[in-house]
């Protein structure tokens, strides 16, 4: 039982951590908050962390019901969700994701107030984006009926959001310690892991849909 929970926790943590990619937030957050006062920076990263957690918690609890209301089978969601995650993995491996995120952050910086940055683009979509929402819903679907199983399955999401908050909090210091080349290597490795796990979701969805063994 303990080994099962441990294995589930590790798999779920890798999935959601890679989707959120807290390390990628370091240069982005440091760039958009450069020159701001410490209390403003604190308000931004705390608000972004809380908002993203609430969003992912919402989809964890009500995601399945939302699919049911829309008449979407979970296996169909696994297939399209897995394909979407494969696209994200492709972007990570070929370093397209950071460029898109940075462009999004630059646009938001020009168009919204400083505090609004906590909601967009930090909380949505950089932390609680389509990838992390998809994975959160898939994780929730694989949870058992008991409360312990649900808590263990959602804990990786909580931990990853918390780590994203830590990365934003320490972004100015981490940019001096962690080189961009190292971040690039880490992201590519994460991209390969995400791609492999995403294919597993696609295969599982296809097998269950067509009754294959």
MDAnalysis code that builds the backbone (N, CA, C; Angstrom):
import MDAnalysis as mda
import numpy as np

u = mda.Universe.empty(639, n_residues=213, atom_resindex=np.repeat(np.arange(213), 3), trajectory=True)
u.add_TopologyAttr("name", ["N", "CA", "C"] * 213)
u.add_TopologyAttr("resid", np.arange(1, 214))
u.add_TopologyAttr("resname", ["UNK", "UNK", "UNK", "UNK", "UNK", "UNK", "UNK", "UNK", "UNK", "UNK", "UNK", "UNK", "UNK", "UNK", "UNK", "UNK", "UNK", "UNK", "UNK", "UNK", "UNK", "UNK", "UNK", "UNK", "UNK", "UNK", "UNK", "UNK", "UNK", "UNK", "UNK", "UNK", "UNK", "UNK", "UNK", "UNK", "UNK", "UNK", "UNK", "UNK", "UNK", "UNK", "UNK", "UNK", "UNK", "UNK", "UNK", "UNK", "UNK", "UNK", "UNK", "UNK", "UNK", "UNK", "UNK", "UNK", "UNK", "UNK", "UNK", "UNK", "UNK", "UNK", "UNK", "UNK", "UNK", "UNK", "UNK", "UNK", "UNK", "UNK", "UNK", "UNK", "UNK", "UNK", "UNK", "UNK", "UNK", "UNK", "UNK", "UNK", "UNK", "UNK", "UNK", "UNK", "UNK", "UNK", "UNK", "UNK", "UNK", "UNK", "UNK", "UNK", "UNK", "UNK", "UNK", "UNK", "UNK", "UNK", "UNK", "UNK", "UNK", "UNK", "UNK", "UNK", "UNK", "UNK", "UNK", "UNK", "UNK", "UNK", "UNK", "UNK", "UNK", "UNK", "UNK", "UNK", "UNK", "UNK", "UNK", "UNK", "UNK", "UNK", "UNK", "UNK", "UNK", "UNK", "UNK", "UNK", "UNK", "UNK", "UNK", "UNK", "UNK", "UNK", "UNK", "UNK", "UNK", "UNK", "UNK", "UNK", "UNK", "UNK", "UNK", "UNK", "UNK", "UNK", "UNK", "UNK", "UNK", "UNK", "UNK", "UNK", "UNK", "UNK", "UNK", "UNK", "UNK", "UNK", "UNK", "UNK", "UNK", "UNK", "UNK", "UNK", "UNK", "UNK", "UNK", "UNK", "UNK", "UNK", "UNK", "UNK", "UNK", "UNK", "UNK", "UNK", "UNK", "UNK", "UNK", "UNK", "UNK", "UNK", "UNK", "UNK", "UNK", "UNK", "UNK", "UNK", "UNK", "UNK", "UNK", "UNK", "UNK", "UNK", "UNK", "UNK", "UNK", "UNK", "UNK", "UNK", "UNK", "UNK", "UNK", "UNK", "UNK", "UNK", "UNK", "UNK", "UNK", "UNK", "UNK", "UNK", "UNK"])
u.atoms.positions = np.array([
    [0.827, -1.208, 0.000],
    [0.000, 0.000, 0.000],
    [0.860, 1.255, 0.000],
    [1.880, 1.270, 0.883],
    [2.764, 2.426, 0.960],
    [3.522, 2.612, -0.343],
    [3.987, 1.492, -0.919],
    [4.724, 1.577, -2.184],
    [3.832, 2.114, -3.297],
    [2.558, 1.712, -3.290],
    [1.618, 2.186, -4.304],
    [1.420, 3.689, -4.192],
    [1.194, 4.171, -2.959],
    [1.015, 5.602, -2.732],
    [2.272, 6.388, -3.123],
    [3.445, 5.825, -2.796],
    [4.705, 6.495, -3.118],
    [4.897, 6.601, -4.619],
    [4.627, 5.509, -5.320],
    [4.761, 5.504, -6.773],
    [3.784, 6.488, -7.417],
    [2.550, 6.498, -6.906],
    [1.543, 7.427, -7.434],
    [1.954, 8.869, -7.197],
    [2.464, 9.131, -5.993],
    [2.893, 10.490, -5.660],
    [4.014, 10.948, -6.586],
    [5.005, 10.097, -6.814],
    [6.150, 10.462, -7.653],
    [5.700, 10.742, -9.088],
    [4.858, 9.855, -9.635],
    [4.381, 10.045, -11.011],
    [3.578, 11.337, -11.152],
    [2.680, 11.560, -10.186],
    [1.848, 12.763, -10.243],
    [2.679, 14.026, -10.054],
    [3.663, 13.952, -9.172],
    [4.498, 15.133, -8.918],
    [5.314, 15.489, -10.160],
    [5.874, 14.482, -10.819],
    [6.649, 14.742, -12.035],
    [5.763, 15.396, -13.088],
    [4.555, 14.869, -13.247],
    [3.633, 15.405, -14.240],
    [3.301, 16.874, -13.987],
    [2.826, 17.174, -12.786],
    [2.366, 18.537, -12.504],
    [3.533, 19.504, -12.380],
    [4.663, 19.036, -11.846],
    [5.836, 19.895, -11.718],
    [6.348, 20.309, -13.093],
    [6.385, 19.354, -14.010],
    [6.850, 19.651, -15.360],
    [5.884, 20.590, -16.067],
    [4.583, 20.390, -15.852],
    [3.584, 21.245, -16.507],
    [3.666, 22.679, -16.000],
    [3.808, 22.849, -14.689],
    [3.922, 24.194, -14.120],
    [5.292, 24.788, -14.416],
    [6.323, 23.949, -14.326],
    [7.703, 24.359, -14.619],
    [8.111, 25.596, -13.803],
    [8.213, 25.463, -12.474],
    [8.548, 26.608, -11.622],
    [9.850, 27.297, -11.983],
    [10.837, 26.532, -12.460],
    [12.126, 27.121, -12.805],
    [12.004, 28.130, -13.941],
    [11.071, 27.879, -14.863],
    [10.893, 28.803, -15.986],
    [10.324, 30.138, -15.526],
    [9.713, 30.153, -14.331],
    [9.144, 31.397, -13.809],
    [10.223, 32.347, -13.289],
    [11.403, 31.801, -12.986],
    [12.451, 32.602, -12.348],
    [12.842, 33.815, -13.188],
    [13.305, 33.634, -14.432],
    [13.691, 34.826, -15.217],
    [12.495, 35.697, -15.586],
    [11.328, 35.091, -15.809],
    [10.142, 35.860, -16.184],
    [9.704, 36.758, -15.040],
    [9.597, 36.186, -13.835],
    [9.157, 36.972, -12.684],
    [10.174, 38.050, -12.333],
    [11.454, 37.695, -12.406],
    [12.496, 38.678, -12.108],
    [12.446, 39.839, -13.092],
    [12.111, 39.534, -14.341],
    [12.062, 40.578, -15.355],
    [10.878, 41.518, -15.195],
    [9.691, 40.966, -14.933],
    [8.503, 41.818, -14.866],
    [8.385, 42.562, -13.535],
    [9.146, 42.128, -12.526],
    [9.087, 42.828, -11.230],
    [10.336, 43.660, -10.969],
    [11.203, 43.743, -11.945],
    [12.441, 44.516, -11.765],
    [12.118, 45.988, -11.485],
    [12.701, 46.509, -10.431],
    [12.504, 47.908, -10.083],
    [11.336, 48.168, -9.161],
    [10.543, 47.127, -8.862],
    [9.404, 47.315, -7.958],
    [9.856, 47.239, -6.501],
    [9.042, 47.785, -5.615],
    [9.342, 47.721, -4.193],
    [9.105, 46.305, -3.667],
    [9.792, 45.972, -2.565],
    [9.705, 44.619, -2.016],
    [8.277, 44.244, -1.631],
    [7.536, 45.198, -1.064],
    [6.162, 44.884, -0.654],
    [5.262, 44.635, -1.865],
    [5.521, 45.310, -2.991],
    [4.756, 45.076, -4.214],
    [5.072, 43.702, -4.785],
    [6.358, 43.354, -4.782],
    [6.769, 42.043, -5.274],
    [6.145, 40.934, -4.425],
    [6.126, 41.132, -3.114],
    [5.546, 40.146, -2.212],
    [4.066, 39.958, -2.489],
    [3.347, 41.048, -2.682],
    [1.912, 40.975, -2.977],
    [1.662, 40.223, -4.274],
    [2.525, 40.445, -5.248],
    [2.338, 39.804, -6.551],
    [2.533, 38.295, -6.458],
    [3.638, 37.832, -5.875],
    [3.879, 36.391, -5.867],
    [2.944, 35.652, -4.912],
    [2.536, 36.307, -3.808],
    [1.576, 35.660, -2.907],
    [0.216, 35.528, -3.575],
    [-0.221, 36.587, -4.246],
    [-1.516, 36.553, -4.917],
    [-1.509, 35.544, -6.056],
    [-0.432, 35.509, -6.814],
    [-0.332, 34.566, -7.935],
    [-0.373, 33.126, -7.436],
    [0.304, 32.865, -6.324],
    [0.324, 31.513, -5.756],
    [-1.054, 31.093, -5.282],
    [-1.740, 31.966, -4.563],
    [-3.067, 31.649, -4.027],
    [-4.082, 31.454, -5.150],
    [-4.077, 32.355, -6.123],
    [-5.044, 32.273, -7.222],
    [-4.857, 30.984, -8.024],
    [-3.617, 30.658, -8.340],
    [-3.354, 29.438, -9.114],
    [-3.737, 28.189, -8.333],
    [-3.497, 28.196, -7.023],
    [-3.884, 27.045, -6.197],
    [-5.402, 26.869, -6.203],
    [-6.145, 27.958, -6.035],
    [-7.611, 27.890, -6.011],
    [-8.146, 27.364, -7.343],
    [-7.568, 27.825, -8.436],
    [-8.017, 27.379, -9.760],
    [-7.799, 25.883, -9.945],
    [-6.600, 25.415, -9.601],
    [-6.298, 23.993, -9.766],
    [-7.108, 23.136, -8.796],
    [-7.346, 23.637, -7.591],
    [-8.180, 22.910, -6.628],
    [-9.610, 22.793, -7.153],
    [-10.100, 23.861, -7.765],
    [-11.449, 23.854, -8.340],
    [-11.581, 22.763, -9.398],
    [-10.617, 22.687, -10.310],
    [-10.687, 21.686, -11.372],
    [-10.436, 20.278, -10.832],
    [-9.699, 20.170, -9.748],
    [-9.494, 18.864, -9.128],
    [-10.787, 18.328, -8.536],
    [-11.570, 19.212, -7.917],
    [-12.810, 18.804, -7.263],
    [-13.967, 18.669, -8.252],
    [-14.090, 19.632, -9.157],
    [-15.266, 19.698, -10.032],
    [-14.971, 19.389, -11.494],
    [-13.724, 19.061, -11.797],
    [-13.365, 18.796, -13.188],
    [-14.145, 17.648, -13.798],
    [-14.272, 16.546, -13.063],
    [-14.998, 15.381, -13.578],
    [-16.469, 15.705, -13.799],
    [-17.054, 16.442, -12.852],
    [-18.466, 16.836, -12.993],
    [-18.653, 17.731, -14.205],
    [-17.673, 18.601, -14.442],
    [-17.736, 19.488, -15.606],
    [-17.718, 18.687, -16.900],
    [-16.872, 17.673, -16.947],
    [-16.825, 16.819, -18.134],
    [-18.140, 16.081, -18.329],
    [-18.722, 15.611, -17.225],
    [-19.990, 14.874, -17.296],
    [-21.109, 15.760, -17.821],
    [-21.159, 16.998, -17.330],
    [-22.191, 17.938, -17.778],
    [-22.059, 18.204, -19.272],
    [-20.836, 18.266, -19.757],
    [-20.588, 18.538, -21.173],
    [-20.664, 17.280, -22.027],
    [-20.879, 16.116, -21.379],
    [-21.002, 14.872, -22.112],
    [-19.697, 14.346, -22.661],
    [-18.593, 14.682, -21.983],
    [-17.270, 14.257, -22.440],
    [-16.809, 13.054, -21.626],
    [-16.494, 11.978, -22.301],
    [-15.982, 10.777, -21.633],
    [-14.552, 11.009, -21.177],
    [-14.205, 10.471, -20.015],
    [-12.868, 10.694, -19.469],
    [-11.790, 10.122, -20.378],
    [-12.110, 9.050, -21.112],
    [-11.119, 8.468, -22.019],
    [-10.835, 9.396, -23.196],
    [-11.882, 10.075, -23.673],
    [-11.678, 11.072, -24.731],
    [-10.822, 12.217, -24.211],
    [-11.046, 12.594, -22.952],
    [-10.258, 13.668, -22.353],
    [-8.803, 13.237, -22.184],
    [-8.597, 11.959, -21.853],
    [-7.234, 11.455, -21.733],
    [-6.499, 11.559, -23.070],
    [-7.199, 11.217, -24.159],
    [-6.565, 11.241, -25.472],
    [-6.202, 12.659, -25.880],
    [-7.191, 13.565, -25.830],
    [-6.915, 14.943, -26.259],
    [-5.978, 15.639, -25.276],
    [-6.136, 15.330, -23.977],
    [-5.236, 15.911, -22.981],
    [-3.809, 15.439, -23.175],
    [-3.653, 14.145, -23.481],
    [-2.323, 13.605, -23.726],
    [-1.678, 14.215, -24.952],
    [-2.461, 14.401, -26.015],
    [-1.939, 15.024, -27.233],
    [-1.517, 16.467, -26.969],
    [-2.319, 17.162, -26.166],
    [-1.990, 18.547, -25.825],
    [-0.689, 18.604, -25.025],
    [-0.509, 17.664, -24.104],
    [0.706, 17.632, -23.295],
    [1.924, 17.264, -24.143],
    [1.702, 16.451, -25.162],
    [2.797, 16.118, -26.080],
    [3.271, 17.385, -26.792],
    [2.332, 18.244, -27.161],
    [2.692, 19.506, -27.810],
    [3.509, 20.387, -26.859],
    [3.106, 20.436, -25.589],
    [3.854, 21.210, -24.596],
    [5.259, 20.635, -24.430],
    [5.347, 19.295, -24.397],
    [6.651, 18.642, -24.262],
    [7.549, 18.991, -25.448],
    [6.956, 19.036, -26.648],
    [7.705, 19.420, -27.849],
    [8.260, 20.835, -27.698],
    [7.430, 21.747, -27.203],
    [7.872, 23.123, -27.001],
    [9.019, 23.190, -26.000],
    [8.944, 22.366, -24.943],
    [9.978, 22.392, -23.919],
    [11.307, 21.865, -24.459],
    [11.246, 20.781, -25.207],
    [12.472, 20.174, -25.724],
    [13.168, 21.105, -26.707],
    [12.388, 21.808, -27.532],
    [12.962, 22.683, -28.552],
    [12.939, 24.154, -28.140],
    [12.763, 24.395, -26.839],
    [12.875, 25.725, -26.234],
    [11.929, 26.750, -26.883],
    [10.730, 26.333, -27.191],
    [9.727, 27.250, -27.731],
    [8.814, 27.782, -26.626],
    [8.706, 27.037, -25.532],
    [7.765, 27.402, -24.477],
    [8.192, 28.664, -23.747],
    [9.476, 28.779, -23.442],
    [9.965, 29.957, -22.727],
    [9.766, 31.225, -23.548],
    [9.998, 31.107, -24.851],
    [9.825, 32.264, -25.725],
    [8.369, 32.727, -25.725],
    [7.439, 31.761, -25.798],
    [6.016, 32.101, -25.786],
    [5.607, 32.710, -24.461],
    [6.118, 32.140, -23.371],
    [5.792, 32.666, -22.043],
    [6.331, 34.076, -21.859],
    [7.548, 34.314, -22.319],
    [8.155, 35.635, -22.172],
    [7.405, 36.676, -22.992],
    [6.991, 36.314, -24.190],
    [6.211, 37.232, -25.015],
    [4.886, 37.568, -24.356],
    [4.284, 36.553, -23.726],
    [3.026, 36.761, -23.015],
    [3.216, 37.699, -21.839],
    [4.311, 37.518, -21.107],
    [4.603, 38.370, -19.960],
    [4.881, 39.804, -20.398],
    [5.613, 39.975, -21.487],
    [5.920, 41.317, -21.991],
    [4.655, 42.050, -22.418],
    [3.752, 41.325, -23.068],
    [2.490, 41.922, -23.496],
    [1.661, 42.359, -22.302],
    [1.597, 41.494, -21.288],
    [0.822, 41.800, -20.086],
    [1.403, 42.993, -19.353],
    [2.714, 43.097, -19.345],
    [3.381, 44.203, -18.647],
    [3.024, 45.541, -19.277],
    [2.789, 45.522, -20.565],
    [2.441, 46.758, -21.266],
    [0.970, 47.132, -21.099],
    [0.121, 46.133, -20.841],
    [-1.313, 46.369, -20.925],
    [-2.051, 46.414, -19.586],
    [-1.477, 45.879, -18.510],
    [-2.214, 45.813, -17.251],
    [-1.398, 46.432, -16.134],
    [-2.070, 46.671, -15.007],
    [-1.397, 47.236, -13.850],
    [-0.475, 46.212, -13.215],
    [0.393, 46.677, -12.333],
    [1.390, 45.806, -11.708],
    [0.744, 44.680, -10.924],
    [-0.230, 45.003, -10.058],
    [-0.853, 43.976, -9.229],
    [-1.642, 42.986, -10.076],
    [-2.220, 43.444, -11.177],
    [-2.972, 42.542, -12.056],
    [-2.081, 41.474, -12.664],
    [-0.775, 41.712, -12.680],
    [0.156, 40.710, -13.198],
    [0.068, 39.410, -12.407],
    [-0.339, 39.505, -11.144],
    [-0.469, 38.303, -10.327],
    [-1.498, 37.352, -10.913],
    [-2.577, 37.939, -11.451],
    [-3.624, 37.115, -12.058],
    [-3.250, 36.707, -13.473],
    [-2.879, 37.699, -14.265],
    [-2.467, 37.448, -15.650],
    [-1.189, 38.219, -15.951],
    [-0.123, 37.556, -16.341],
    [-0.075, 36.168, -16.808],
    [0.475, 35.166, -15.785],
    [0.777, 35.587, -14.552],
    [1.442, 34.676, -13.621],
    [0.556, 33.501, -13.204],
    [-0.573, 33.791, -12.533],
    [-1.456, 32.702, -12.104],
    [-2.060, 31.992, -13.302],
    [-2.579, 32.801, -14.243],
    [-3.167, 32.277, -15.477],
    [-2.476, 32.970, -16.657],
    [-1.819, 32.272, -17.548],
    [-1.730, 30.819, -17.659],
    [-0.366, 30.238, -17.279],
    [0.553, 31.048, -16.721],
    [1.911, 30.533, -16.488],
    [1.958, 29.436, -15.431],
    [1.117, 29.533, -14.381],
    [1.081, 28.483, -13.359],
    [-0.122, 27.576, -13.580],
    [-1.313, 28.131, -13.473],
    [-2.539, 27.365, -13.711],
    [-2.944, 27.521, -15.167],
    [-2.162, 26.943, -16.028],
    [-2.427, 27.020, -17.454],
    [-3.148, 25.778, -17.953],
    [-3.389, 25.683, -19.256],
    [-4.085, 24.513, -19.813],
    [-3.410, 23.187, -19.478],
    [-2.062, 23.183, -19.499],
    [-1.344, 21.943, -19.199],
    [-1.532, 21.478, -17.775],
    [-1.350, 22.380, -16.817],
    [-1.483, 22.011, -15.412],
    [-2.936, 21.701, -15.045],
    [-3.892, 22.403, -15.664],
    [-5.302, 22.106, -15.420],
    [-5.652, 20.719, -15.951],
    [-5.160, 20.402, -17.141],
    [-5.402, 19.085, -17.730],
    [-4.857, 17.981, -16.838],
    [-3.624, 18.138, -16.386],
    [-3.004, 17.124, -15.538],
    [-3.723, 17.014, -14.203],
    [-4.123, 18.146, -13.616],
    [-4.847, 18.124, -12.345],
    [-6.137, 17.318, -12.468],
    [-6.852, 17.507, -13.564],
    [-8.095, 16.764, -13.774],
    [-7.832, 15.279, -13.989],
    [-6.769, 14.953, -14.711],
    [-6.421, 13.548, -14.923],
    [-5.983, 12.888, -13.629],
    [-5.237, 13.623, -12.806],
    [-4.817, 13.102, -11.502],
    [-6.033, 12.841, -10.624],
    [-6.976, 13.783, -10.606],
    [-8.182, 13.634, -9.798],
    [-9.006, 12.436, -10.256],
    [-9.049, 12.216, -11.564],
    [-9.827, 11.095, -12.100],
    [-9.250, 9.754, -11.666],
    [-7.929, 9.697, -11.507],
    [-7.269, 8.449, -11.111],
    [-7.251, 8.237, -9.608],
    [-7.800, 9.180, -8.857],
    [-7.827, 9.053, -7.401],
    [-8.885, 8.046, -6.966],
    [-8.623, 7.372, -5.857],
    [-9.599, 6.450, -5.308],
    [-10.722, 7.193, -4.609],
    [-11.753, 6.471, -4.176],
    [-12.906, 7.118, -3.527],
    [-12.627, 7.610, -2.110],
    [-11.592, 7.049, -1.450],
    [-11.315, 7.426, -0.069],
    [-10.576, 8.756, -0.004],
    [-10.761, 9.458, 1.112],
    [-10.206, 10.799, 1.286],
    [-8.690, 10.797, 1.282],
    [-8.072, 9.718, 1.822],
    [-6.608, 9.638, 1.858],
    [-6.045, 9.614, 0.444],
    [-6.668, 8.828, -0.420],
    [-6.211, 8.736, -1.806],
    [-6.333, 10.076, -2.518],
    [-7.443, 10.773, -2.288],
    [-7.654, 12.071, -2.917],
    [-6.615, 13.093, -2.442],
    [-6.315, 13.072, -1.141],
    [-5.337, 14.005, -0.586],
    [-3.946, 13.729, -1.140],
    [-3.584, 12.444, -1.201],
    [-2.264, 12.075, -1.703],
    [-2.131, 12.457, -3.177],
    [-3.204, 12.284, -3.933],
    [-3.148, 12.610, -5.357],
    [-3.091, 14.104, -5.604],
    [-3.708, 14.910, -4.731],
    [-3.681, 16.354, -4.945],
    [-2.457, 17.006, -4.311],
    [-1.806, 16.328, -3.378],
    [-0.661, 16.923, -2.699],
    [0.455, 17.332, -3.659],
    [0.773, 16.543, -4.714],
    [1.795, 16.996, -5.666],
    [1.444, 18.323, -6.323],
    [0.149, 18.568, -6.551],
    [-0.278, 19.836, -7.138],
    [0.008, 20.972, -6.158],
    [-0.369, 20.744, -4.887],
    [-0.116, 21.743, -3.849],
    [1.370, 22.034, -3.721],
    [2.175, 20.989, -3.714],
    [3.624, 21.145, -3.559],
    [4.226, 21.890, -4.749],
    [3.769, 21.593, -5.947],
    [4.307, 22.250, -7.151],
    [3.942, 23.731, -7.187],
    [2.722, 24.066, -6.790],
    [2.310, 25.472, -6.728],
    [3.130, 26.206, -5.673],
    [3.359, 25.533, -4.539],
    [4.178, 26.120, -3.476],
    [5.603, 26.381, -3.966],
    [6.167, 25.437, -4.703],
    [7.512, 25.602, -5.250],
    [7.556, 26.733, -6.275],
    [6.469, 26.894, -7.025],
    [6.391, 28.012, -7.967],
    [6.434, 29.334, -7.213],
    [5.721, 29.388, -6.067],
    [5.754, 30.587, -5.237],
    [7.142, 30.862, -4.685],
    [7.834, 29.810, -4.285],
    [9.199, 29.949, -3.764],
    [10.128, 30.477, -4.858],
    [9.986, 29.944, -6.069],
    [10.828, 30.397, -7.185],
    [10.587, 31.863, -7.501],
    [9.328, 32.299, -7.428],
    [9.037, 33.713, -7.666],
    [9.606, 34.573, -6.546],
    [9.476, 34.105, -5.319],
    [9.974, 34.845, -4.153],
    [11.485, 35.052, -4.236],
    [12.201, 34.001, -4.651],
    [13.660, 34.045, -4.677],
    [14.213, 34.304, -6.082],
    [13.361, 34.749, -6.991],
    [13.768, 34.867, -8.394],
    [14.986, 35.764, -8.595],
    [15.030, 36.892, -7.892],
    [16.149, 37.822, -8.092],
    [17.475, 37.196, -7.670],
    [17.451, 36.374, -6.621],
    [18.675, 35.710, -6.161],
    [19.007, 34.497, -7.014],
    [17.954, 33.765, -7.426],
    [18.187, 32.548, -8.198],
    [18.734, 32.839, -9.583],
    [18.374, 33.992, -10.157],
    [18.905, 34.351, -11.475],
    [20.411, 34.554, -11.444],
    [20.951, 34.880, -10.260],
    [22.389, 35.063, -10.122],
    [23.111, 33.745, -9.880],
    [22.349, 32.752, -9.372],
    [22.955, 31.461, -9.017],
    [22.832, 30.447, -10.149],
    [21.628, 30.373, -10.718],
    [21.347, 29.364, -11.743],
    [21.547, 29.967, -13.126],
    [22.387, 29.356, -13.912],
    [22.647, 29.859, -15.266],
    [21.498, 29.476, -16.201],
    [21.309, 30.267, -17.240],
    [20.262, 30.001, -18.215],
    [20.518, 28.696, -18.965],
    [21.785, 28.345, -19.156],
    [22.107, 27.100, -19.848],
    [21.668, 25.888, -19.031],
    [21.842, 25.992, -17.702],
    [21.407, 24.905, -16.833],
    [19.884, 24.782, -16.848],
    [19.189, 25.916, -16.801],
    [17.727, 25.899, -16.875],
    [17.253, 25.286, -18.185],
    [17.998, 25.557, -19.261],
    [17.645, 25.006, -20.570],
    [17.771, 23.487, -20.575],
    [18.833, 22.978, -19.965],
    [19.041, 21.528, -19.894],
    [17.944, 20.871, -19.063],
    [17.644, 21.475, -17.911],
    [16.608, 20.933, -17.025],
    [15.262, 20.895, -17.737],
    [14.940, 21.965, -18.453],
    [13.656, 22.030, -19.142],
    [13.549, 20.976, -20.234],
    [14.640, 20.722, -20.947],
    [14.603, 19.709, -22.000],
    [14.399, 18.310, -21.413],
    [15.056, 18.035, -20.295],
    [14.860, 16.741, -19.629],
    [13.416, 16.604, -19.168],
    [12.878, 17.666, -18.570],
    [11.483, 17.657, -18.134],
    [10.548, 17.460, -19.329],
    [10.893, 18.058, -20.455],
    [10.072, 17.921, -21.650],
    [9.999, 16.474, -22.125],
    [11.132, 15.779, -22.085],
    [11.155, 14.369, -22.476],
    [10.299, 13.527, -21.532],
    [10.394, 13.801, -20.223],
    [9.586, 13.073, -19.239],
    [8.098, 13.323, -19.462],
    [7.756, 14.580, -19.681],
    [6.357, 14.925, -19.905],
    [5.829, 14.250, -21.168],
    [6.629, 14.239, -22.229],
    [6.215, 13.601, -23.468],
    [5.933, 12.120, -23.284],
    [6.817, 11.438, -22.548],
    [6.634, 10.000, -22.302],
    [5.375, 9.732, -21.487],
    [5.160, 10.531, -20.443],
    [3.976, 10.345, -19.602],
    [2.705, 10.710, -20.364],
    [2.779, 11.716, -21.228],
    [1.617, 12.113, -22.020],
    [1.202, 10.999, -22.981],
    [2.169, 10.314, -23.574],
    [1.870, 9.205, -24.479],
    [1.156, 8.086, -23.733],
    [1.540, 7.871, -22.473],
    [0.868, 6.852, -21.656],
    [-0.618, 7.183, -21.506],
    [-0.947, 8.465, -21.326],
    [-2.346, 8.868, -21.225],
    [-3.087, 8.598, -22.536],
    [-2.447, 8.905, -23.651],
    [-3.080, 8.668, -24.959],
    [-3.335, 7.181, -25.161],
    [-2.338, 6.361, -24.863],
    [-2.470, 4.910, -25.018],
    [-3.581, 4.375, -24.122],
    [-3.608, 4.850, -22.863],
    [-4.640, 4.407, -21.917],
    [-6.027, 4.793, -22.416],
    [-6.171, 6.017, -22.916],
    [-7.470, 6.463, -23.422],
    [-7.933, 5.643, -24.612],
    [-7.016, 5.337, -25.529],
    [-7.363, 4.552, -26.715],
    [-7.746, 3.129, -26.326],
    [-6.975, 2.529, -25.422],
    [-7.271, 1.158, -24.974],
    [-8.644, 1.075, -24.340],
    [-8.949, 2.014, -23.436],
    [-10.241, 1.970, -22.743],
    [-11.402, 2.276, -23.683],
    [-11.183, 3.152, -24.651],
    [-12.236, 3.515, -25.593],
    [-12.622, 2.345, -26.483],
    [-11.630, 1.606, -26.970],
    [-11.892, 0.519, -27.909],
    [-11.832, -0.857, -27.250],
    [-11.697, -0.892, -25.924],
    [-11.702, -2.169, -25.206],
    [-10.516, -3.040, -25.523],
    [-9.370, -2.426, -25.759],
    [-8.172, -3.197, -26.086],
    [-7.470, -3.607, -24.808],
    [-6.789, -4.723, -24.840],
    [-6.084, -5.210, -23.643],
    [-4.665, -4.687, -23.609],
])
